[in-house]
Amino acid sequence: MTSPASNSNQPPPLSPVLLAGFAMRPLPLAGLQPLLGLAIRTMQARHKDVFERLGPLGDLVFLIDPTDLPFAFELCPSSEQPTLLAIEKPPQLEKHVCAAIRGPLLSLLALLEGRVDGDALFFSRELVIEGDTEAVLALRNAVDGADIDILTDALSPLGPVAAPARRMARHGENLFIRFAKDLETLARAVRAPAARRLQSQSADLRDLNERVDDMARKVRRTVKAKS
């Protein structure tokens, strides 16, 4: 099943993540695997209950596709041995994948942390679901209320250094958010002239259609009068 909002060709928003994705494009994905392996093991240790709730799903595989990155992730949230792999974006949903979840990276992270409403993202077309929607719903229910904090979880292996590192990371996060807002302002400024031209062209097209309809009515009246 594909969500009615599904559109994998929809362009991603202009954001720092998109720019970082361009910079990361030449890098081999294998370099990410040690970090992803550590991340999923840390997540399992800190949120064991989440993976236990996912136990009935077995070894289902989900495609997590950040639309503003040049690669995707395969997540197997097995309670025994969960895995998170970076992969090339597949042209279509592969047979071993039960469902795909697509959207901007920051929206996907906010959804994981419970900071946004998944239904709102779905109906705003910011989030796209393809495949087994029941499995996606089970995944969402498992993480709801788990108090997941990506930054805290990622830095927890640092032990006593985690607290100062988290403060520095929060400062960087604030700079990131400010940069993202500046980029969005820039994107709106760039889109505005094109939007005005499109509105003007639409008005001209409506006027032309009205003239054609008026001419057609006159022709029909003339033909009817002569007959």
N, C-alpha and C positions, 0 to 999 in steps of 0.2 A: 504494500500500500504506500502511496506517495501522498504527502500532504498537499492540499489544494494550493498552498503557497509555494510549492516547490519550483525553484528556478536556479539551478546550479550555475547558470550563465550570468546571473545578476552580478554586476561589478561590486567589489568590496568597497567599504568606505575609505576615504583618504584618512590615514591615521599613522602614528609612529610605528605601529605593528606592520602595516603594509610596507613602509619604507625599510624597516628592519628585514622584512621578508625578501625584498629585492637584494639586500646586502648578503643575506644568507644563501641565496640561490646557488652560488658556485660551490658551497661547502658540502662535503659528503655526509649523508644522513647517518652513517655508521658512527660518526663522532658524537652524535646525540645519545646513542644507546646507553652508555654508562650512566649518564645523568637521568635518563628516563627510568632505567632499572632501579636506581637509588630512590627516585621519586615514588614509584609505585610500591616499593618495599616499605618506605617510610609511611606512606599513606595507609598501608595495610596494618602496620604496627600501631599507628595512632588512632585509626578508625576501624578497628577489627569488627565492630558490630555492623558496619556498613557492608563489609564483604560477607559476613555471615547471613545477612538478609538477602544477599544476592545468590546465596548457595543454590536455591531451587532453579536458578537459570542455567546451572551447569557451566559448560565452557563456551558460552556464546561469545561471539566476537562483534564488537561495535566499531564502526568507522567514525572517528571524530575528525571532522574536516573544517579547520579554521579557514574561512574563505579569503582571509587577508595574509595567509602564509603560502609559500610555494610547495608545501608538503602537508601530509595528513598523518593521523595516528590510528593505529589499531589497538583497541583496548579489550582485553579479556579479563573481566573482574572476578575471576575464579576465587573462591574462598580459600583454596589450597595453594595455588601458585598463580597469582595475577600477573599479567604482562602488559606492558605499554611500549609499542614499537612505532618509530617514525618510518613512514613509507612514502613512496611516490604517489601522487594523487591518481587513483584508478579512473579510467574513462567511464566506468559503470560499476554498479554494486556487484562485487564478486560473490560467488556461491557460498564461501565459508563465512561471509559477513551477514549477520542477521538484520542489521539496521544501520543507517547512516544518520548522523546528526551534524548539520552544517550551519555555520554562522560565523560572525566575526569573533576572533579569539577572546577579546575582552568580554563579550557577551556570554561566551561559553564558560569562561572562568567565573563570571558573576552568577551564572546559573548554578554552577557546581557549589559555590559558596552560599547559595540561597539568598543572594542580594537582589534578585530580580524574579519576576513572575514568568515562569516558562510559558504559560498560556498567552500572556501579553506579547512575548517575543514571537510566538508562533503566528498569532493573528496579525501582527504588524509586519510579517514576512521577513523578520530579521533572523528567525530560526526556521530551518527546513528539516523535516524528518522524512526519511525514505526507508521502506522495508517494514519490519515487524514493530508496529507502534506499541503493541502490548509489552514487548521486551523493553522498549524505551521508557514506557511508563513505570515498569518495575524498577528500572535503573534510577529514574527520577525519585520515586518513592523511597528508595534505599538511602539516597543522599540527603533527602529533605530532613531538616532538623538535626543534622549530624554536626553542626558547628564547624564545618571545614573552613580553615583559613590557609590558603595556598602558601602565603609567605611564611607564616609561622611554622607550618609543616615542613616546608623546604629547608628552613634554617635550623630546625630542631637537632639535626645530627652534629651541629657545631658546638653543642654543649654550652659552657659558660660564655662563649663568644656570641651565642645566638641573640641575646638581648641587644647589645650594641649594634650588631649587624642588622637586626630588625629595625632599629631606629634609623640607621642610615638608609635602609631599603625603603622605609616609609617616606623619607625625605625625597628619595629618587622617584617614588611613586607619585608624589605631589607634583614634581617637575614634569613627569610624564603626562599627568592629567592636564596640566596647563598647556603643554605642547600640543596635546591632542585637541584641546579646545581651539587653540590658535590655528591648527590645520583645518578644523571644521569651518572656522570663520573664513579662511582662505578659500576653501572649496565652495562655500556659498557665494563668495564674491566672484569666483570664476564662473559658476553656473548661472548667476543672475542675468547677464546679458543674453545668454543662449535661451533662458526661460522667457525673457521678454520678447525675443525674436519669434519664439515658438507661439507665444500668445498672439502676437501680431499676425503671424501667418495663419493661425487658426481663425482669427476674426476675418481676415481677407477671404479665406476659403468659405466660411459661412455666408459672407456677403455674395460671393460668386455663386454659390449654390442657390441662394434666394433669387438671384437674377435669372439663373437658368430655369428655375421652377416657374418664375413669373412669365418668362418667354414661352415656356411650354404651355402654360394655361392660355396665353393669348393665341397661340397657334391652334390649340384645340377648339377655342371659341370661334376662330375664323373658319376653320374647317367645318364646324357644326353649322355655322350660319350659311355657308355656301351650299351645304347639302340640304 
